[in-house]
């Protein structure tokens, strides 16, 4: 009986080790479901990858023909994907694993929109401070990206609170790009720089209004 018990115990232990060895988490997207509809264009993706040594998850929006790399660490990954209106077929690959899901983007019809304004001096200078030696000074691209990320962050924050992925609407042009309005002030750039924080805010807010 002792010999039989030992043999059964060894068989059970061996089977458990096999199950544990095979218990590898597959490549998954955990925060968004296949077929889910978003009302904003930049999707934040959080997921799991089977190989914990993987550093990046290659993400392709087949619909937009765009490829990005999502950062991975210890079996988890986070990435951003920009969506086109309608259905977007997304492909993920990492560590020999592959996954495809579809996300839908339906632009908001909310008439209340947030407008992005770049306020400049009367001299028309649009350059901004930057640590990059060869910065292309693309203020429109920077502001548009910041606005879309803030829109996504708002949606994810409200969703985490159980309120759904609600967010504000942005002003988009016919190509789906964020509209960045350029407004010239009454003073030159140097004159605005002489004002302190409160004075500057009051001056600019009055002119924008």
Buried (B, 14 or more C-beta within 10 A) or exposed (E): EEEEEEEEEEEEEEEEEEEEEEEEBEBBBEBBEEEBEBBBBBBBBBBBBBBBEBEBBBBBBEBBEBEBEBEBEEBBBBBBBBBBEEEBEBBBBBBEBEBEBBBBBEBBEEEEEEEBEBBBBEEEEEEEEEEEEEEEEEBBEBBBBEBBEBBBEBBBEBBEEEEEBEBBBBBBEEEEBBBBEEEEBEBBBEBBEEBEEEEEEEBBEEEEE
